[in-house]
Amino acid sequence: MKKVLLVGAAVTTVIFGGVTIAWASTDNQEAITAEQALKTAFAQADGFIEEVDLSFEEDDHYYEIEIESRTGEYEFQVDASTGKLLKSQDRTKEDAEEYDDTHYPNKPANLTSFTEYSTVVEQVDTNGLTFHLEKDNPGSRIMFLVNGDKEKRYKIIYKKEEHFLKIIDLMENDQVYSGFIS
């Protein structure tokens, strides 16, 4: 059975900002789009899309979808042929058991030297919140602003090469800022 991966950069979708992914089969199986798979996942949980991957494993083809909301983090697997929900997992409970109070380190020593720092404090009232570095690699940096109850209040995503910053209010499920900074 021959499978073909189609990536259409010219086709735009609101969710993926210009990239649509679908797969087709020569055996006349119907394929669903990533947008259709997301509808299945959003029927289970509301929030922000963290990641959508199309996985090919032998005869199984499915979308892996991660959604973060103010109430938790969720993972879903949706069959790429039928759109049926194959697996759902609430990572919130696992994360709470896995992480203790030391999961979030103290403020990084050079926090004010981060390129995005001044824009973040201009856009968000950081009083009573602490910055917690989640990931810092050559391409991007992810931080959370966390309140005194250790709840994630804002997610900050900074793409270093593009100098692109996104700030998401996790409590209001709203985007606070999205744009290029210098």
Legacy VTK file of the C-alpha trace (Angstrom):
# vtk DataFile Version 3.0
C-alpha trace
ASCII
DATASET POLYDATA
POINTS 182 float
0.000 0.000 0.000
1.607 3.244 -1.141
1.085 6.357 1.016
1.727 9.924 -0.052
2.237 12.910 2.264
0.846 16.131 0.849
1.996 19.465 2.248
0.290 22.469 0.702
1.917 25.715 1.775
-0.234 27.716 -0.620
-3.436 26.623 1.064
-4.121 28.711 4.127
-5.943 27.791 7.262
-6.660 29.978 10.236
-5.345 27.425 12.694
-1.980 26.672 11.107
-1.150 30.054 9.638
-0.641 28.904 6.084
0.193 25.199 6.152
-2.278 22.415 5.593
-1.262 18.807 6.092
-3.217 15.869 4.752
-2.363 12.406 3.582
-3.790 10.411 0.768
-3.834 6.721 0.044
-3.929 4.867 -3.218
-6.446 2.367 -1.794
-9.278 4.950 -1.771
-9.327 5.401 2.002
-10.793 8.711 3.049
-8.362 11.004 4.836
-9.233 13.786 7.244
-7.453 17.109 7.527
-5.670 18.388 10.608
-8.487 20.903 11.054
-11.038 18.069 11.199
-8.858 16.214 13.719
-8.708 19.372 15.835
-12.510 19.576 15.886
-12.548 16.075 17.373
-10.006 17.087 20.043
-11.786 20.360 20.834
-14.980 18.394 21.443
-13.088 16.925 24.425
-11.222 20.023 25.731
-11.045 23.747 25.010
-7.792 25.682 25.011
-4.766 26.583 22.937
-3.162 24.235 20.453
0.320 23.363 21.647
1.189 20.860 18.935
-0.291 18.883 16.060
1.687 16.045 14.482
0.714 13.543 11.822
2.168 10.140 12.754
2.671 7.205 10.440
3.178 3.840 12.163
2.853 0.714 9.998
-0.870 0.642 9.189
-1.807 3.267 11.797
-1.983 6.905 10.761
-3.132 9.388 13.359
-2.880 12.981 14.473
-1.244 13.628 17.835
-2.763 16.791 19.300
-1.734 18.636 22.455
-4.051 21.266 23.929
-3.304 23.518 26.891
-6.092 25.269 28.740
-6.333 27.075 32.013
-7.643 23.878 33.597
-4.994 21.511 32.285
-2.948 19.970 29.518
-4.363 17.277 27.258
-3.098 14.884 24.585
-5.268 13.262 21.940
-4.781 10.769 19.139
-7.265 11.052 16.284
-7.403 8.465 13.495
-6.291 10.191 10.268
-8.606 8.001 8.170
-11.848 8.133 10.125
-11.506 11.113 12.479
-12.346 8.833 15.408
-10.785 9.621 18.799
-8.306 6.824 19.501
-6.790 7.997 22.764
-7.129 10.892 25.189
-4.910 11.680 28.122
-5.177 14.348 30.810
-1.549 15.260 31.499
-2.526 17.648 34.287
-2.786 14.921 36.916
0.449 13.284 35.770
2.279 16.608 35.792
1.047 17.409 39.305
2.361 14.083 40.582
5.609 14.310 38.631
6.598 17.861 39.605
7.137 19.130 43.092
7.769 22.668 44.303
11.280 22.588 42.841
10.041 22.129 39.263
10.132 25.863 38.702
13.520 27.300 39.567
14.006 30.776 40.993
14.176 33.722 38.630
17.032 33.310 36.166
19.958 35.573 37.117
20.055 37.314 33.708
16.300 37.608 33.222
16.451 41.322 32.463
19.010 40.633 29.736
16.518 38.494 27.798
15.507 40.314 24.608
11.801 39.797 25.273
11.848 40.889 28.932
11.000 44.586 28.456
8.127 43.817 26.072
6.698 41.260 28.504
6.682 43.693 31.428
5.119 46.375 29.190
2.304 44.036 28.089
1.610 42.160 31.344
1.219 43.254 34.955
3.903 41.056 36.510
3.172 42.072 40.139
2.757 38.925 42.230
4.003 36.731 39.381
7.374 35.052 38.964
9.151 34.152 35.739
9.958 30.475 35.303
12.130 29.309 32.456
10.671 26.163 30.898
12.896 25.756 27.835
15.832 27.708 26.444
17.527 26.378 23.343
19.254 28.040 20.361
15.961 28.505 18.471
13.411 29.451 21.109
12.724 30.197 24.728
9.561 29.351 26.653
8.754 30.884 30.019
5.737 30.964 32.263
4.587 33.692 34.601
3.366 31.824 37.675
1.263 33.169 40.552
1.806 32.497 44.272
-0.331 29.345 44.091
2.090 27.946 41.479
-0.544 28.269 38.736
0.661 29.142 35.255
-0.847 32.544 34.461
0.935 33.517 31.204
2.917 31.591 28.642
5.722 33.453 26.865
7.135 32.033 23.622
10.094 33.767 22.010
11.512 32.676 18.616
15.069 33.958 18.784
16.111 34.109 15.128
12.895 35.813 14.021
12.694 38.003 17.161
9.038 36.976 17.368
7.239 37.073 20.710
3.885 35.609 21.715
2.300 36.087 25.139
-0.754 33.996 26.046
-3.030 34.632 29.028
-3.788 31.083 30.199
-6.520 32.147 32.633
-8.507 34.120 30.053
-7.631 31.862 27.079
-6.560 34.945 25.180
-3.526 36.140 23.291
-2.030 39.238 24.924
0.720 39.967 22.422
1.974 38.551 19.142
4.583 40.344 17.099
8.166 41.057 16.201
10.386 42.850 18.695
13.839 44.363 18.486
LINES 1 183
182 0 1 2 3 4 5 6 7 8 9 10 11 12 13 14 15 16 17 18 19 20 21 22 23 24 25 26 27 28 29 30 31 32 33 34 35 36 37 38 39 40 41 42 43 44 45 46 47 48 49 50 51 52 53 54 55 56 57 58 59 60 61 62 63 64 65 66 67 68 69 70 71 72 73 74 75 76 77 78 79 80 81 82 83 84 85 86 87 88 89 90 91 92 93 94 95 96 97 98 99 100 101 102 103 104 105 106 107 108 109 110 111 112 113 114 115 116 117 118 119 120 121 122 123 124 125 126 127 128 129 130 131 132 133 134 135 136 137 138 139 140 141 142 143 144 145 146 147 148 149 150 151 152 153 154 155 156 157 158 159 160 161 162 163 164 165 166 167 168 169 170 171 172 173 174 175 176 177 178 179 180 181
